[in-house]
Amino acid sequence: MAIYHFSIKIISRGKNKSAVAASAYRSGEKIKNEYDGVVHDFTRKGGIAHTEILLPQNAPEEFSNRSVLWNSVEKIEKSKNSQLAREIEIALPKELSREKQINLVREYVKENFVNVGMCADIALHDKNDGNPHAHILLTMRPLNEDKTWGAKSKKEYILDETGEKVKLKNGNYKTRKINTTDWNEQNKAEEWRKAWADITNKYLKENSIQEKVDYRSFQRQGIEQIPTIHLGVSASQMEKKGIATDRGNINREIRHQNKILREIARQIKALMRWIRSLTKDKNNDTSKDKQDDMAIQSTILSKQNDLTDILYHLIKGNADNSNIDLEKYIESYQFLKEKNITSISELKESISALRDKNYKTTRAIKDTEKKTNDRVQLIDQAEKYLKHKDIYKTYTKIKKSKQEDFYNEHTAEIILFESARKYLKEHLGESKTLAISKWKSEVTTLKKEKNSLYNQILEIREEVGQAEKVKTCIEQLQEQEKRPSQVKRNELGL
């Protein structure tokens, strides 16, 4: 399955980052940073599949050496918080060969970055762990026509209504900062993300791969996702240290469930696209091959034909044929029989019903998970409130001269109490009842409800899987019908 991942970040000196170090790490090279004298040696780093540098026409030839390029960047940027480089990290389609992956990245980088004046340092990483990806380091300062670095921005005088410069009280004229490029404009990130999806889909299509990627978030695509729960400071710190927590486990379970939901949505979308391709009008295409395809569909996939009868006769006629996967045909036959599906149109209706059921069930899971999380948060905050209530009560009653020392000794407890009190007031309103037992009982009920809904999702996944097997069987039938037509044309010399 082709995966879309596209992230952008800035390599900034203000965050103690170095463009030289970033390039050395991503390329697996040894490079000395002339700015601070530090040598960055990553020659032992594995998993580097390909590296190259792409330059615009007005870049010096020596910039093809990444040490020269990034040391030049480090030298021209004088400020202690200078932005040195922009990094884009992208997931590569596993379905493409290494050569195609390289061509894909190269074409994308040239069209979107190099052609507008950026220098690009590319590194493809692949540890054979199923996660091939590319790092693209981009320069952030334009180059002049004489191949020297240009300015990132310039000052422009602000004029009054008469066209005169506006003078300030200190004697200076009022100015504003104007960027010399549009590379930092907010809409650029969206433009680059879409361009990566478009060119990836182009390569997938050219290589006869039906998968597609989408640059939009799941929410913008209309794909329902179960929200993860808030970990909190304590659980977050423990998880970072590799210690599993109850909340972390809940989020891992939710992510696994979301993965299944996305896969079901993808499968249903592919099945609907396949059915549309079977039933779309092809009257405008009169080529011989297309006419044969239409003939195949009219004989095999006509609404008048019973799909179960077709599969039954095929199973019966190939009982002794070891070259045919009869088990798959039998499963498909049983599925169609059970669902009373006899035609392509009925198969389409069945898949549409699965799509609607999947959407409604996912929404129900999402709502249930939200209610559960709300109750868990109430329980958590109520328990903190009760746990630290006495400490806070003591703090408010002791003499003011001793309050500071008491606060310093019990800072964490007091802050947790105040935070819990604020949360409970916001979510309970005027009610002062902490119904912890009731909330815990509701959480148990909600979890059972979610498990029941999730089992429905698993059933939907099973049905979608069966529909995919039917699709495979029909495609194989089409191939079998196509072969005699091709043999006949060959015999006639056509």
N, C-alpha and C positions, 0 to 999 in steps of 0.2 A: 504494500500500500504506500503510495507516494505521500510523504509528510511535508507539511509547510511549516518552516521555522525561519524567522527573519528577525534579527535583533540588531539594534544600533546603539553604540555607546561611544563616548568621547574619551580619548587618551589625554589626560590633563596633568600638567606638571603640578598644579595646585593640589592634586590628590596623590602626589608622590609617584606618579607614573611617568614612564619614559617611552617615547616612540621607538627608540633604538632597542630597548628591552623587549617591547611588544613584537617588533619585527623579528628579532633574534629567536624568541620563543616560538613564534608561529612558523618560522622557516626552518628551525632546527640548526641555526648557524651560530658562529662565534663572532660577535661584533663588539667593538669598544666604543663606548659613548664618550666622544670628545668633550662633551659639555661638563661632565663630572668625573671623567676618568675611569668609570666603572666598566669592567669587561663582562659581557653577558654571554656565557657559553652554554648553548643548548644542543651541542652536536650529538649528545647521547639520546636525545629525545626521539622516540619512535612514533610510528603511525603517520609520518609525513609522506603523502603520496605524490605531491607535485607542488612546485613553487615557480612563480614567474613575476616579472614586473612589467606593467604596461604604462607607457608614457604618452602624453600629448605631444603634438608637433613642436611646440615651443619649449620643450624641456631639454636640458643639457643631456648629451649622450651618456655622460658619466653617471647619471641618475639610474641607469640600468643596474648599477651596483647598489644593493640595498644599504650597505654601510655608508656609502657616499650620500645617498638620498636622505636617509633619516638623520644623519649627522648634520646635513645641511639644514634640515628642518629644525633640529635642536639649536643650531647656531643662530638662525634668523629670529627665533622666538625669544625675546629678551625677558619677558615678565615671569615672575615666580608662579603665576597661576595660568600661564599660557595654555591654550588648547592646541595640542601638537598634531593629533590625527583623529580621524573618524574611523571606527571599526564597524564593519557589517559582518555578521555571522549568519550563514545560511545553510539549511539542510539540503543535501543533494539527493536526488531520486535514486534509490537503490536499484531501480529497474533499468537504469542506463549503464552502459559500459563506462570504464574509466575515461576512455577517449572522448565519449559523448559528454560526460560530466565536465571535463576540462573545456571542451568547446562551448558548452552551455554557459559556464561561468565567464569565460573569456568574452563571448559575445555580449553577455549582460553588462559586464564591466565597461567594455568599450563604448557601448551605446549610451549608458547612463552616467558614466563618470569621466572616462578619459576624453571623450569627444567634447566635453564642456570645460576641459582644462585641468582635471585632477590627475595626479600620479597615483597609480594603484599597485599595491604589493599584495599578491595573491598567494595563499597557501591552502592546499587541499589536505585534509586529515582523514585518515581511515585506519582504525585499529582492528578492523574486521569484527567489530562488535555490533554491526547493523546500524551504525550511526555515522555514515560518511557526511562530512560537512566542509565548508570552506570559510576561511577568514579573509576578509578584504580590508586592508589598511589603506586609507585614502588621505591625501594631503588636504589641508584646509585653507591654504593660502594660494591665490592665483599666481600664475607666472606671466611676466611681461613678455612682449614680443622679442626682446633682446635676451631672453632665457634667464633673466634674473627674477628673484622673488618679488611679487607685487605686494600691494597693501591689502589687508583684509577689509579695511573700511577707510572712509575719508570724512572730513568735516565739511558741512555745507552751511553757509550763512542763512539765517532766517530773515526774511525780508518783511517789511511792513506793507500796508496797503498801497503806499506810493512807490514801492520797489526799493526802498532804502534799507540798509542793514540796521538791525535793532541793537542799540547800544545799552549795555547793562550799567548799573550803578558803579561797578568797579572799573569801568572804562573799556572792558572787553566787549566784543560783539557776540550776540546770541547765535549759537550754532547747534546743529544736530548731527548725530552720527549716521552715516549712510554706508551700508554694506556694499562692497564692490562686486559681490556675487550674490546669487539667490540660494546658495547651498545650505544656508541655515534657516531658510523659510520653513514655517511649520508644515506647509502642505507637501514639502519635498519627501518627507518620510513616507507618507501615504503613496505618493507617486512612485517611489522606488520599490515599495512593497508590492504594489500592483504590477509594476513592470516585471518583477521577479516571477510572480505567479503566471503572468501572460507568457513569458518566454519559456518557462518550465513546461507549461501545458503545450506549447508549440512543439517542443522537443519530444514530449511524451507521445503526442499525436503522430509526429513524423516517424516515430519508432513503433507504431501500431500498439501503443499502450493506452488502454481505455481510461486509466486512472487520471484524475485531475486534482490540482491543488487550488485552494481558495485563500486569498490573502486576508479576507475579512474575519473578524472574530466570530466565535460560535454564535454569540448573541445576534450579530449583524446578519449571519447566515440563516437565522431562525432555528438554529439547533439548540434544543434545550439541554442545559447542563445542571447537574446537581451541585449546589454551592458547597465548597469546603467550609469547615468551621474555623473559628478564630482560635489559634493555638494558645495565645497568651505568652508573656515573657518567659515564665519558668519552663513551660513545655518547649518553647522555641530554642532556648539555650540547651536543654537536654537533647533535643533532636539534632542540633548542630554538633554535639559531642558524640553522636551515634547511639544515644540511649533512646530506645523506643518508649513512647508515652501513649496513654489511652487516646488522647486527642490526635496524636500523630497517626495512630493505627486507624482511627476513624477516617482521617483524610486520605490515607493510603487506600482504604476500602472504597471511598467515594471516587478517587481517581481511577481505580480499576473499573468501577461501575460506569463512569463517564466514558472510559475507553470502549466498553462494550456498546454503550448507547451510540457513540459516534460510528462504530463499525456497522451497527444495524442500519443507521441512517444512510451510510455510504452504500451498503448493499441494496437497500430499497431504492435509492436513487439510481443506481446502476441498472437494476431490474426494470424500472419504469422507462429508463432511456432505451434499453434493449427492446422492450415491447413497442415503444413508439417507432423504433427503427423497422420493426416488422410490419407495422400497419400504416406507415406513412405513404402518401401518394407518390408513386414513381412514374406516373404517366408521361412526365416531361422528359424522361431519360429513355431514349429509344435504342441505346447501344445493345449489341447482341448479348453481352454478358449480363446486363441489367435485365433484359427480357427473360433470360434463363432464370435469374434470381426470382423474378416475379412469378414465373411458371412454377418454380419450386414452392414458393409460399402459397400459391393458389392450390396446389395439390396436397401439400403436407399441412399447411397452417390455416387452411380455410375455416371459417366459422362453422361450416357445415360438417367438418370432420370432427370426430370424437377423439380427443387426445388420448383418452384411456384405451380406446380400441386400437389406436396406432401403436401404443406402447405394448399392449397385450399381445398383438400379433408379432411384434418385433421380438418380444421375450420368447414366445412360443417357437418362432422360426429360427432362433439362435441359441436354443437350449444347449446344443452341443458345441457351440462356437467359443473356443477358449480365448479368442482375440477380443471379445466384447465384454465390457464390465456389466454383466447382467445384474449384479447386486444394485448398482446405481439405477438401472432401469426399473427394477422391481420396487425399490424405494420410491422412485418418482411415480410409478403406477399406483402404489398404495396411497401416497399422499394425495394424488388427484382424485382417486376413488373416495377417500375419506372426506375430502372437501367438496365432493360432487362438482369437480371442475372438468368440463368437457371441451372447452375451446380457449383460444388465446384471449378473447374478450373477457371470459370468466376468470382466467388467470390474472388478468390485469385488475379486475374488480377485487379479487382476493388480496393481491399485493397492496392495492390502494387501501383496503380495509386494515391491513397490517400496519401500514404507514400511519393511518389515523389513530389506531389503537396504541401504537408506539408513542405517538405524540402525547395523547391524553394520559397514558400511564406515566410517562416521564414527567409531565407537569404535576401529576399527583405525587410522585416521589419527591420532586423538588419542593412542593408545598409541605409535605410531611417532614422532610429533612429540616426545613426552615423552622417549623413548629418545634421540632425536637431540639434544635440548636437554641432557640429562644428559651425553652424550658431549662436546658442545661446551663445556660448563662445565668438565668435567675437563681438556680440552685447554687451555682458556684459563688455568685455574688452574695447571696443570703448567708451562706456558710462562712464566708470571709467576714461579713458584717457581724455575725454572732461571735465568731472566734476572737475578733479584735475589739469588740464593744467595750469590755471592761477596761482595757488599756486606754482607750480613747476617753472613757468616762473619768478615769483617774487623772489623765492629762488635763482635762478641762477644770478639774476641781482643785488641783494643787496650787500653791502660791505662785504668782507670776514670776517671782525671783527664781523659782526652781523649774519653771516650765521649759526653759531653753535646754537645760541639761537633760530633762526627762525626754524631750522631743528628740534630742541627738541620740539618746540611748534606744528609743523606740520608733525611729523615723519610718522604717518599713511598715510596721504594724499600723501606725497612724495614717500613713498615705493609703494603705490598702483599705482601711476602714472608711476613710473619706470618699475614696473612689467607689466602693461598694454602696455606700449610702446614696451617693449621687445617682448611680445606675438604677438602684431600686426605686428611688423617687421618680425618675424619668419613666420607668416602665410599669410601676404599680399605681402611680398617681396618688390619690388620697388614701388608698388602702395601705394599712400598716401591717397587715397579716402576712407573715412569712410561711406560706403553706408548702413547706419543703416536702413533706410526705406525699401530699397530693400531686405536686409537680413530678416527683420521682415515679409515681404510679402512672402519670400521663406519659412520661418518657418511655416507660416499659410498653405501654399500649401503642404508642406511636412507632416504636421500633418493630413491633410485631406487624403493624400495618405496612411499614416500609418493606419488611421482608416479604410479605405477601405480594406487594406490588412488584418487587424486584423479581420474584419467581415468575410473574406474568411476563416480565421483560425477557427472561431466559426462554420462556415458551415461545415468545415472538421470534427470538433469535433462532430457535430450532426450526420454526416454520419458514423463516426467511432462508435458512440454509437448505431446506427441502426445495423451496422455489428455485434456488440457484442450481440445484441438481437437475430440476426439470429443464431449466434453461440450457444446461450443458447437453442434456439428452436431445433436445430439439435441435441444437446447433450441430450435433453429430448426425442427426437424421438429415439435416440440410446438406451436409457434406456428402452423405451417402447418395442422396438424390442428384447432387451436382456431378458426381463422377461419371455416371452413364451418359449424361448430356455432353460432357467433355470428350468422352471416348467416341461418341457418335460424331461429334464435330470433327475430331481428328481423322476418323475413318472417311469422312466426306471431304477431307482436305481443307476444312474451313479454319 
